[in-house]
Structures are given as structure tokens and as C-alpha cells.
Amino acid sequence: MSQATVVLDPAFTVGPVRRRTFGSFVEHLGRCVYGGIHDPEHPSADADGFRGDVLALVRELGVSTVRYPGGNFVSGYRWEDGIGPVDQRPRRLDLAWHTTEPNTVGVDEFVRWCTKAGVEPMMAVNLGTRGVQEALDLLEYCNVPGGTHWSDLRRAHGSEQPHGIRLWCLGNEMDGPWQVGHKTAAEYGRLAAETARAMRMVDRDVELVACGSSGRAMPTFGAWERTVLGETYDLVDMVSAHAYYWEQDGDLASFLGSALDMDRFIDDVVHTADSVRAERGVDKRIAISFDEWNVWYMNSGPSAPPREDWPVAPALLEDRYNVADAVVVGNLLISLLRHTDRVHAASLAQLVNVIAPIVTEPDGRVWRQTTFHPFALTSRHAAGQVLRPEVRTPTTQTAKFGETPLLDAVATHDDESGAITVFAVNRSVDGPLTLDVDLRAFGRVEVVEAVTLANPDVHARSSADDEDSLVPRPNATAAAEDGRVRVELPAVSWSMLRLRTA
């Protein structure tokens, strides 16, 4: 059996565990909003039409922030359509997903849903077909207490207190030719700077995210960030990164190494941002909002409606995830945590039905996909400081990434409680791995819990009829002795070890 070693020391840290790392994303796309979080006809629906069973799973998932309303949708969105009496709201064509938007759910409903779910809203403004003034109007509506046109209108619509939204995205994927209002880096950078400057005149405490590249493979990657940050560096707090991963041509070994691409993506954006910082001669460092990430089988599931049809909330992009997908999602979270010094926010895209960990049946059941579990457990148990591990592991050759480590791992340490949590994946497609965790720098440690998500059939999927077979199970091989913990990790597996200093 292959063996890997991880050495941990409380003196070697990356930075704090950031709750915003565990964000998600709700876009007006497919059945994410209508039939997902909002379904007035469902037996569990509350007075606002929100599904109570979905809310319960969102809380269980441990989501911290939710990005809204897009995504591609936002680049053609008129936010004013979604306020006021519902029966007076206009229906609009959504060019992004070739559907009809009824505007039943808008900003006020979304903020109410966030309050019920216990999450922080992250609002995106339309810099595709709109600009500075519309962003200012939305900010005034949301954050000004009263005494102005838009703030008084919010109060008249039933929200007496301001929504107080802190996190704002300055558009979405403006580097993409698919985006309504697509712009060059220079065009977008100037507009984002003007918008950011004006928004801070209204509310100086907002935290602003400029659009970075919508993928590391974009032909403008790197040059886009340099140009945009050249315009916005002094005005924004973060730059976004988006990445999706999927098994291509059945290459499971490369798919399991997807976090290597995320690592490189983050490192490249950091280096670009820091080069702009050096040129400007300033102390401020730009952070990353990785506000779209997931596994996504782009060519599976329902596709866009026919050109002549503009349906309301059709089933779109409803991927069904398997065990290998869950292992990769858990590994991507490991990547985000190990970059916690520069990744200050992240959003799993998306939350319900659309490439999501939560799936609903119309007027029926709700259930957890395999990807639900590593996210929920990492969100629940990662606390304190992210440790900088020393990892020694065997490697394998993959078609996409070359020499690829079989083990990937990260750990967190909460000094106050003494809790240590190790998250680890075995990327081997054909054999187990023995993991030896050296914790002698902590003194005596003991195992509180060890769980592993794995299955001999790595393509097995959960369903509404059986969501309990493919969940993390106790790993009885975990044992502590003389400041070390040993555990066996099955092939294609994600594991969590909860430890404490004795």
C-alpha cells in the first residue's frame, strides 16, 4: 500500500479560516429560483413562497454568502422590474438563458430569503446593458436608510430598515463574448472604476469585486486582470475568478487532479495583482473572490430552449453528481482553504437544481447530491487558522497535469478549542493510500471522528429515492499514537479527520 505523510505545526499558518469561503450562488437560471428556493404551491412553502425544506438544507449545507442575481442573467437585468407589487411587475425576455423572467422574486424577496437562511447577500450590478446610474440607484434602494426617492420606495414596499448589503460584484464575466454587453478589458476597467468610485460616494463601507477572467483558458487571461486592475486597483477590494471542471473523455485520473488547475489559477491571479501593486508602489493587496466554481458537465442534462420558445424556469443544467464529483468538490475546497491568505470569498455555483448540491422535485421532495457532503462538513468543521502542511506523497502521471500528487490535504487548527481538522483526498484511481499525520508539535492528540466518502463504483449517484447510500461513513482505521495519526484512504476518496489536543 502506498504511503503519504503530512506534517503539521501550529506555528506554520496560512491565515484565518474565512466564513465567506463557504458561499454559494443563486441565479435566475433554470429552476434555481422558481421551483428551487421559491415555490408558493409547495406544501412546505412559507408566507413568502419560499420552500421550507430547501431552507433547512441550505442551513445544513453551511452556506455563508449567496451571490445574486447572476451570473450571465445580471448583464441584461433591470433590477427595478423586481420591486413593488408582484402583480404589477413586467415580464421580460432573458437573453442569457433564452427564457422569460416573470420578476416574481426580486431584491426585497431575495434579502428576506437570506435572512431566513441565515446567509449574507452578495449583490451583482448590471454593467453589461446598464452602468453607473443604475448601480447607484440599486445601492441607494438597498443601503440608504430613508429620505431619498429610492430608499423611501423600499420603505413603501415593506422594508423599513435598509438591507445593508456589503458585498457587491461589478458586473459578471465581462471578458466573455457570450455576455450581453461584452467589453474589452479597457472598456470594462474604465466603467468598473467609474461605478466603484460613485458607489463609494454613497456608501464608503461597501466591499467591491471587479470582474476577473471567467476561466484560466480564456485567451485574454492575465492581460485582462492587469488592465482591469490598472484602472480599479485603488477602488476595489477583490477581483473575481471563475472555474468549472468536468471529466473529459473519461479521463478520471486527470479529473481528480482538477484542484491543481485551481491552484495555478489562484497563483497566477495573485502574481498579476501583485505586479500591478509593485508598479503602483502601494501597500494594498488585492484579494480574490472565487465566486463561481464547481464540477459541471456542460454537455449533459437539459439544454437551452428552442429559438422560438421563451419558457419560464425550464429545467436547465441539472447535473446529477457521482462519487468522483464529490471527491473533486472536496478537493477544490482544500485548494480554496490553502489560499485563504488571498482568497477572501468564494461561491459554489449554484445552490439549488442548477449544477447544485440540492435538488428539488416540483411540488415534491428535496434531496442532497453527493457533492453536498464534503461542502457541508468542511463548512461545519474548518475553524481557526489554516495550517501550512508539509506533504510527502507518491505521484502519478496524468494526461492533463503530468506528475500529479496522489494525496492532497489541508488542515485547520482552532487554538481556543484545541480542535484540529484534516481534510484529505486520495486521487489514486486504483489503490488505497496510508496517510500518516505527524502532529508531535501539538503534543498528545486523539481522534474525535474520522469519516470517508468513497464507493467501489465511483460513478454511483444519489437520488431522491436513495440519498443515504453515498454519504461519508466512519473510517475505523484512524488511530492516534505518540503524536501521530494513521488512517487508510480508499481509492478516489475524500476524508475528514477531526482531532483534538489532549
N, C-alpha and C positions, 0 to 999 in steps of 0.2 A: 504494500500500500504506500502511495506517495505521501510525503510529509511536508508540511509548511509550518513556519514559526512566525509568530507576531510578538514583538517585544513592546511593552507599554511602560511609560513612566509619567507620573503626574506632573513632572517638571517640563515636559515637552508637549506643548499645546499649539493648536492652530488658531483657535478663537472660540467664542461662545457659541453654543447651540442657539440658532435663531428660530423663533417660532414661525416667522414668515417663510421659512424654507418649506413649510408644510401647507402651502397654499394650493388652491385649485382654480377652476376656470368654468364659468357659466356663460355660454354664448347663445344668442338667438340663432341656433342652428339645429335642424332636425328636431328631435324630441327632448332636447336638453331642458328647455324652459317649459314649453307646452307639452304636457304628458310626462314631464320629468319632475321638476320641482313644483310645478303648478298644474293642478288637475282638479278643478272645483267639483267634478262629478264623482271623484273617488271617495269611498267610504271613510277614509282617514283624513280627508281634507278639512282644514280649519275654516274660520270665517273669511279669511283672505284667499281661500282657494289653494293653499299650499298643502301638499301631501305630508301628513304627519309621519308616515312610515319612512319616507325619504329623509325628512328632517332628523329622525332618530339615527339613521345610518350615517348621515353627514357628521353628526356629533360623534358617533362611534369611530368614524374614519379619522377624526382628529384634525380636521381641516382648520387652518388658522386664518387665511385670507381667501377671498374669492374675487377673481378678475371678471369684469363685466363692462359692456355687453358684447364685446368681441375683442380680438378676432376680426376676421375679414368683414363680418357684419357691420362693425362700427364705422368703416370707411364710407358708408353711404347712409348712415343713420342720422335722422333728425330727432334729437332727444326730446324736443317739445311734443312730439307725437305721443309720447308715453306718459303724459301727466294729465291731470284733470279727470272729469267723469269718464268712465270707461266706455260708456255707450256713445260718447261723442268723439272718440279717438279715431283718426283716419287709418285706413288700411293702405299699406304701401308695398310696392314691389321691392324685394330684396335681391339686388343684382349679384351679391356674393354667392348665394346658395340657390338662386333661381326659385324662390318661394315667395309667398305673400306673408307679410308681417302684420298681424292684427293689432299690435300695440296694447294688448290686454295687460301685459306686465311691462312696467317702466321703472324709472328710477326710484319713485317712492315705494312701490311694491318690493323692488329688489332690496332696498335698505331695510324694510320691515322683515323680509325673509332673513337677511343677515343677522338681525337682532335675535330672531327666533333660533337660528342655527348657532349663534354664538361665534360668528366669524366677522372679520374686518373686511369691509368693502374696498375693492381696488377698482377705480373707475377709469375707463378709457375714453378719450375725446376723439372726435372725428377730425382728422387732418387730411382726409382724402378729398371729399367734396366740400368740406367746410374749413373754418380756420379760427383765427384769434377771437373774434367776437362771439362765436357760438360757444367756444370753450369758456370764455369769461361768463357768459350767461348761465351756463350749467354750473360753474363754480359758485356764482352768486346764489343760484337757486338752492344749492346743496349746503353751503357753508356760512352764508351771511345770516345772522340771527333774525333780522327784520328791518323794516323801514325803507326797503327798496322794492322796485317792481317785481323782480323775480323771487326775492325772499318772501315778500308778502303773498305772492301767488302760492308758494309752497305752504305757507301757513293756512291759506284759504283752502288748500287741498287736504288739510288734516294733519300736517306735520308741523306742529307749533315750534318745536325745537329744531335747530339746524342739524343736518345729517353729520356734519363734522368729518367729512371724508379726507383722509390724509394722503393716501397713495393714488397717484394719477399717472396714467400712461399717455404719452403724447403721440397718439396715433397707433397704428398697428402695421407691421411688416411693409413699410412704405418702400422697401427695396424690391418688392416682388412685382413683376409685370402683371400678375393676376389680381393685384389690389386695385380697387376702384380709386382713382386719383393717384396712382403710382407716380413717384417722383424720383428724380436723381438725388444723389446724396447732398449736393449743394442746395438744391431746391428745398428738400426736406429739412436740412440742417438750419437754413435761414428761417423757415416757418416755425420749426420747433423752438428756436431761440426766441423769436418774437412772442410766441404763445407762452413760453415759460416765464419770460420777463413780465408779461402782463398779468399772468396768473399770480405771481408773487406780489404784485401790487395790490391784489385783492386779499390774498391770504399768504403771508410770508412763511407759514409753517407747513405748507404742502410739501410733499416729497414727490419728485418728478422723475419719470423714466423716459429717456429718449429711445427711439427705435434703433436697435442694432440690426444685425443681419438675421434673416429668417432661416438661416441654415449655414453651416460651415462650408458647404459645397457651392454656395452662391458665387458667381463669377466676380462680384464686387466685394466679397468678404475681405475684411481688413481695411481696404481703401474706404469702404463705406463708414466704418467706425471712426477712422482717422478724420474724415471730412466732417461727419456729423458732430463729433466731439470738438473739433476745431471751432465750430460755431456755438456749441452749447455747454462747453466744459464748466464754465463758472455758474451756470444756471440750473443744471440738473444734478440729481443725486446718483442715478443709476443709468445704465444702458442695458437694453434687453438682449436676450439670446433665446432662440427657438431651435428645437431639435426633436425629430421623431426618428424612431428606429424600428426596423422590421426585418424579419428573416427573409433574405432574398435567395432564390434558387435552392432553398432547402439547406443553406449553409449554417447549420446550428452552431458550430464552433465559433464562427465569426460573429454571429448574432449575440452569443453570450459575452463577447468582448466589447459590446456597444459602449460601455462606460469609458473605454479608452478614448473613443471619439469625443465624448462629453468632456473628459479631462483636457484633451487637446483644444477643444473649442474654448473652454474657460480660460486656459493658459494663454491662448492667442489673443483673446479679447483683453485680458489683463495687460499683456505686454503692449498691445496697441494703445490702450488707455494711458498706460504709464509713460509711453513715449510722448504722447501729447502733453502730459503733465510736465515732463522734463523740458520740453520745448517752451512751455509757458513759465517755467520756473516757479511753480506754486506748490504748496504743501498738500492741498486737497487731493484725495484719491477717489476715483470713480468706482462705485461698486457695480455688481451685475444683478439684474433681475432676470432669472431664467424662467420667464413667465409663460412659456409653452414647452412642455416636454412630455413624452410618453412613448409607448410602443403603438404603432399604427400600421395596420395592413391596408395600405391605400387602395388596393385593387380588389378588396373583398367587401362584402356587405352591400346594402342598397346604395346606388349611385344617384347622381343629380337627376331631377325630374326631366322629362322630355321638354324640348324647347317651347312647345305650345302650352304646357301646363305650368301653373304657378300655385302649387298647393300650400296649405298652412301646415306647418310642422310635420312634414313627411318623415318617415324613418330613414335617416342618413348616417353613414359612418358608424354603424352599430357593431363594432368588432366584438368577437367572443374570444376571450383570452384563455390561454392554457398555462400549464405549469412553467414552461420555459419563459413565457412572457412575464410571469410574476417574479421569476428569478432576476430577469433583466431590470424590471422596475425597481426591485430591491437594490440592485447594484447601482442604478442611476442615483438613487437616494444616497448611497455610500459616496458617490462622486460629489454630489452637492454638499454633503456634510464635510468632506475633507477639504473643500474650498470655502469653508464658512468665513474665512478671513476676507474674501472678496465677493462671494455670493450672498447677498443680504436678503433676497426674496426669491421665491420660485413658485410656479403654478403648474400642477399636474393638469394636463388638458385631455379630456374635460371631466366634469363631475358626475353627470348622470346620462346614461344611454349612449351619448356620442363618445366613442373611444374612451369609455368610462369604467371606473371600478364598481359603480352602482347601476343596476338595470331595473327598469320598471316594466310591468305588463299594463296595458291600457285597462284602467278600472280594476286592476287585479293585484298580483303580488309584486314585491320588490325583493331583489336578491343581490348578493355580493359576488363579484367575479374574483378569480384567483389573485388579481393584482391588488385587490382591496387589502389583503392581509399584511404584506410587508410594509405598505404605507401606514396602515393603522398602528402596527406595533412599533415602527420606527418613530412615528409622531408621539406615541404614548411614552416611550421609554428613553429616547435620546434627551439628555438633560445635562446642564452644567457646561463643561468645556469639552470641545472636540480634541481628542488626543492625536498626536502625530506618531503613528506607529512605525516601527521598523519591521518590514515584512520580508521574509525569505521564503520563496515559493518555487516549485518547479514550474516550467513553462511548456507551452505547446505552440506549434506553428498553425496560424490561421491564414486563410486566403486574403482576408481584408486587412488584418493588422500585423501580420508577421508574427514575431515571437510574442506570445500573449501569456501573462501570468495566470496560472490555474486558480490561485487564491486571490481574492480581493477582499479587503476588510478595513473597517474604521471602528473607532471606539469613542465613547463619551464617559466623562467622569464628573459626578456631582460631589464636590468636596463636602458639602453640608450634610448630605445623607450617607456618603460613602459608597453610593451606587456606581458601579462600572457596567457599561453595556457594550458588548462587542457585536457588530453586525458583519457577517461574512458570507461570501458566496464561493462555491466550488464550481468553476467553469468547465471542469472536465466532462466530456460527453460520454465517457465510458468507464470511469472508475472512481471509487471513493478517495477521500483525502483526509489524513490525520492532521488536525490542527493543534499545535502546542502554543498556548498563550503564556508568555513569560510575564508575570506580574510581581516579581520579587521586590520591585521598587515600592510596592504598596504595602508590603508586609504580608500578613496572613489574609487570604481571601477564601470565600466559599461560594459555591454555586447556588443561586436562588432559583433560577429557571433556565432551561435550555430547550429551545424549540427549533424545528427544521421543517421547511416546506420543500417537499420532493415527492416524486412518484416515478415508478418504473416507466410509465407512459408519459413522457414529457409533453406530449401534445394533448393530454387529457384536459377537458374543460368542465367548469362548473355549470350548473343550470338552475332554473327555478325549482326543478324537482329534486335536485341534489346539489346543494351548495356547501355541504358539510364534509364531503369526502376529501376534497382538495384544500385542506387548511393546514397551517403549521401544527405539528404534533410534537409531544415531548421527546427529546433526544436523550435517551437513558445512558448514552456513552459518556456524557460530560462528567468529569471528575476533577476535583481540586486536590493538589498535594504539593507541599513545600513551595507555595507561592506560584504554582503553575497550574494551568487548567488544560486538560487534553479532551478533545472531542473528535468524533468521526463525522465527516461531512459527506453525504452521499453525492454521487454524480449529479450535475445540474440541480443544485440546491441553494436555497437561501436559509441562513440560520441566524438566530439571535441568542446570545448568552447574557443572562443577567447575573451579575456577580455583586458581592459586597465585601468591603474590608471588615475583617473580624476583630 
